[in-house]
Amino acid sequence: MSVTLPKALPRSLCRQLAGIEDVVWFKKDLRVLDHPPLVEASQRGPVVACYLLEPSLLGAPDADALHWNFARQALEELADALALRGAPLLVLHGEAVECFAHLRESLGFKRLWSHEETGNTLTYRRDRAVAVWSQNEGISWQEYPNNAVVRALRNRDTWSAEWNRRMRPEPLDAPAKLGKWRGPALPLGALPPADALKLTPFAERTPTVQKGGTSAGLRRLDAFLNGRGRDYSKRMSSPATAWSSCSRLSPYLTHGCVSMRMAVHLATDGLARLKAMRRAERPIQLGSVSAFLGRCHWHCHFIQKLESEPRAEHSNFHRGFEGLRDDGPSDDVLAQFLAGQTGFPFVDACLRSLRATGWINFRMRAMLTSFAAFPLWLDWRRFRDPLARCFIDYEPGIHISQLQMQSGVTGINTVRIYNPIKQGLDHDPDGSFTRRWVPEVAALPSELIHTPWKAGAFMLEAKGIQLGRTYPKPMIDLSSSLRQARAKLGAARRADSFRSENQRVYQKHGSRKGSATRRHHGRDAAIFNRPKPTEPPKPKSNQLELFP
Ligand SMILES: Cc1cc2nc3c(=O)[nH]c(=O)nc-3n(C[C@H](O)[C@H](O)[C@H](O)COP(=O)(O)OP(=O)(O)OC[C@H]3O[C@@H](n4cnc5c(N)ncnc54)[C@H](O)[C@@H]3O)c2cc1C
């Protein structure tokens, strides 16, 4: 099946839309609530909304059917919400400038409205091309911030204040009226399935994959704030409990079904309500809501890093680490890791679960990255795109910054090397999560489920397990691989130029976070604003921290 969406509009549609001067371009902001460009455009006159299926982005190595399926559901809901207000959603297939040129020819529109996007090199170049085209065509293109990420940020010290300033205003209502359109919500036809766009899934997915749309996102957040997030702080680390105890808001933020400001306001209001209750009556602890709000801040903090230094998509934040893993292993090692066939059951369980569901909790993402980067000694750029394809919430700014941080190449963060066996014992002590995803070793008792190689020959025989045949033997010797990784990383950190580059990275990207809760808009909110240090934290003699 191939895609049949047009690049240009049929004549009859052009006639119906003739004279409309304002086009709102939806990208990663698939909502009508709290959408400043939509509100501003609607105040000028009737609006046409558009969404572009860009072949260059759909064919990129980080694109996956997982992302499109989520966006497609969100777009269907968005189209209905727009149609209800009198605007059609035109979904066009083509590169941005080409599509806008056709729209210009068909409608003669004068103004283009959109949110800013911090994506990758492709979206940056695309936006540059649209800016040049708009200027040449005399079209005014108005872009609005989508969150607290600041374009052309001069000084990181002022960033937290900017976060407060952007999050403070009440989220905007959806415009009541966008035009007089009475036709179908998607006048150019139904949205194509992933295979029509030549998008393949990285792995087979289960029906538990999250569904797109603002209503689904708001329901998730509401349920989290009203009880599901109870014990969030305690339950977020285990992949088994995090599944239901984390907010699971990330794909809705990534695709913009829910704005960051909406999330922050809903949580802040929730916090105020909780405070008015007696402790025993609270459906969720104050600390859990504060912890959630703190993470909303991190969301923008990490995207800001890529916005401020786009070269980080392809290079280490700390240039002193360039070439560090040039002696990394063959692609077979990478393939074994990505397939969840490492021979370490907890690592394999996390990977297989991620592949199947599109989500895993933060700690396990960190452990997976650490496992790939340290004992396997893989450069993060080798697994950047495959993992991006596994995450339903794939957000380049967070993904790239976190991969680098967990691989130890930012220079400014404490390096944490997770021991996957200890992580399994701590976060899946009875082995139920591991058993579910690695049935090959499910018959082992809990004390051996994370280390099947320690089971005696009789035990393995009795349980029908043949290491190397029914389940892989560990693909590396963990202790010696970790020793070598620590030695190589330590040597790079002792290089003469390490300190000065460290200083540069800290000035540009370092977190100036502070006390967890401070007054915000007359309410308490988890807005981090610690007095700014001007120096990076002093490197300790050994900053490698083997996470037990
Ligand atoms: C290697 C790696 C890659 C990651 N890639 C992504 C990604 O592509 N997209 C993404 O949204 N998150 C990413 N994260 C961060 C984090 O794992 C997810 O945001 C979180 O697991 C999403 O689940 P949740 O919505 O239930 O989070 P919650 O714990 O409920 O947190 C609420 C929100 O805060 C934000 N958040 C939480 N933790 C972090 C964090 N450590 N850094 C930045 N923002 C955070 C997210 O927007 C999240 O939705 C990555 C982490 C690692 C270690």
The ligand as an SDF file (V2000), in Angstrom:
LIG
                    3D

 53 58  0  0  0  0  0  0  0  0999 V2000
   18.5940    7.0360   27.9250 C   0  0  0  0  0  0  0  0  0  0  0  0
   17.3400    7.7980   28.2380 C   0  0  0  0  0  0  0  0  0  0  0  0
   16.5510    8.2600   27.2130 C   0  0  0  0  0  0  0  0  0  0  0  0
   15.3920    8.9910   27.4800 C   0  0  0  0  0  0  0  0  0  0  0  0
   14.6450    9.4250   26.4220 N   0  0  0  0  0  0  0  0  0  0  0  0
   13.5240   10.1360   26.6620 C   0  0  0  0  0  0  0  0  0  0  0  0
   12.7420   10.5980   25.5780 C   0  0  0  0  0  0  0  0  0  0  0  0
   13.0690   10.3860   24.4080 O   0  0  0  0  0  0  0  0  0  0  0  0
   11.6130   11.2930   25.8690 N   0  0  0  0  0  0  0  0  0  0  0  0
   11.2330   11.5580   27.1560 C   0  0  0  0  0  0  0  0  0  0  0  0
   10.1780   12.1890   27.3720 O   0  0  0  0  0  0  0  0  0  0  0  0
   11.9800   11.1370   28.1900 N   0  0  0  0  0  0  0  0  0  0  0  0
   13.0930   10.4290   27.9890 C   0  0  0  0  0  0  0  0  0  0  0  0
   13.8400    9.9900   29.0500 N   0  0  0  0  0  0  0  0  0  0  0  0
   13.4910   10.4420   30.4090 C   0  0  0  0  0  0  0  0  0  0  0  0
   12.5370    9.5470   31.2220 C   0  0  0  0  0  0  0  0  0  0  0  0
   12.9910    8.2380   31.2450 O   0  0  0  0  0  0  0  0  0  0  0  0
   11.0960    9.6150   30.6930 C   0  0  0  0  0  0  0  0  0  0  0  0
   10.6990   10.9550   30.5610 O   0  0  0  0  0  0  0  0  0  0  0  0
   10.1110    8.9440   31.6450 C   0  0  0  0  0  0  0  0  0  0  0  0
   10.4900    7.6240   31.8860 O   0  0  0  0  0  0  0  0  0  0  0  0
    8.7200    9.0090   31.0270 C   0  0  0  0  0  0  0  0  0  0  0  0
    7.7720    8.3710   31.8210 O   0  0  0  0  0  0  0  0  0  0  0  0
    6.6630    9.1990   32.6240 P   0  0  0  0  0  0  0  0  0  0  0  0
    5.9770   10.1570   31.7180 O   0  0  0  0  0  0  0  0  0  0  0  0
    5.8260    8.2460   33.3500 O   0  0  0  0  0  0  0  0  0  0  0  0
    7.5890   10.0340   33.6130 O   0  0  0  0  0  0  0  0  0  0  0  0
    7.3160   10.6660   35.0290 P   0  0  0  0  0  0  0  0  0  0  0  0
    8.2870   10.0710   35.9780 O   0  0  0  0  0  0  0  0  0  0  0  0
    5.8950   10.5970   35.4080 O   0  0  0  0  0  0  0  0  0  0  0  0
    7.7770   12.1820   34.8210 O   0  0  0  0  0  0  0  0  0  0  0  0
    6.8970   13.2020   34.3370 C   0  0  0  0  0  0  0  0  0  0  0  0
    7.4920   13.8660   33.1290 C   0  0  0  0  0  0  0  0  0  0  0  0
    8.7400   14.4860   33.4560 O   0  0  0  0  0  0  0  0  0  0  0  0
    9.6580   14.3620   32.3670 C   0  0  0  0  0  0  0  0  0  0  0  0
   10.8110   13.5690   32.8070 N   0  0  0  0  0  0  0  0  0  0  0  0
   10.8260   12.5680   33.7010 C   0  0  0  0  0  0  0  0  0  0  0  0
   12.0860   12.1240   33.8890 N   0  0  0  0  0  0  0  0  0  0  0  0
   12.8630   12.8630   33.0880 C   0  0  0  0  0  0  0  0  0  0  0  0
   14.2610   12.9010   32.8350 C   0  0  0  0  0  0  0  0  0  0  0  0
   15.1170   12.0900   33.4630 N   0  0  0  0  0  0  0  0  0  0  0  0
   14.7390   13.7740   31.9240 N   0  0  0  0  0  0  0  0  0  0  0  0
   13.9050   14.6290   31.2880 C   0  0  0  0  0  0  0  0  0  0  0  0
   12.5660   14.6490   31.4830 N   0  0  0  0  0  0  0  0  0  0  0  0
   12.0690   13.7910   32.3870 C   0  0  0  0  0  0  0  0  0  0  0  0
    8.9080   13.6560   31.2450 C   0  0  0  0  0  0  0  0  0  0  0  0
    8.3610   14.6230   30.3890 O   0  0  0  0  0  0  0  0  0  0  0  0
    7.8190   12.9190   31.9930 C   0  0  0  0  0  0  0  0  0  0  0  0
    6.6840   12.6600   31.2090 O   0  0  0  0  0  0  0  0  0  0  0  0
   15.0200    9.2600   28.8190 C   0  0  0  0  0  0  0  0  0  0  0  0
   15.8250    8.7860   29.8530 C   0  0  0  0  0  0  0  0  0  0  0  0
   16.9760    8.0660   29.5650 C   0  0  0  0  0  0  0  0  0  0  0  0
   17.8300    7.5700   30.6980 C   0  0  0  0  0  0  0  0  0  0  0  0
  1  2  1  0
  2  3  1  0
  2 52  2  0
  3  4  2  0
  4  5  1  0
  4 50  1  0
  5  6  2  0
  6  7  1  0
  6 13  1  0
  7  8  2  0
  7  9  1  0
  9 10  1  0
 10 11  2  0
 10 12  1  0
 12 13  2  0
 13 14  1  0
 14 15  1  0
 14 50  1  0
 15 16  1  0
 16 17  1  0
 16 18  1  0
 18 19  1  0
 18 20  1  0
 20 21  1  0
 20 22  1  0
 22 23  1  0
 23 24  1  0
 24 25  2  0
 24 26  1  0
 24 27  1  0
 27 28  1  0
 28 29  2  0
 28 30  1  0
 28 31  1  0
 31 32  1  0
 32 33  1  0
 33 34  1  0
 33 48  1  0
 34 35  1  0
 35 36  1  0
 35 46  1  0
 36 37  1  0
 36 45  1  0
 37 38  2  0
 38 39  1  0
 39 40  1  0
 39 45  2  0
 40 41  1  0
 40 42  2  0
 42 43  1  0
 43 44  2  0
 44 45  1  0
 46 47  1  0
 46 48  1  0
 48 49  1  0
 50 51  2  0
 51 52  1  0
 52 53  1  0
M  END
$$$$
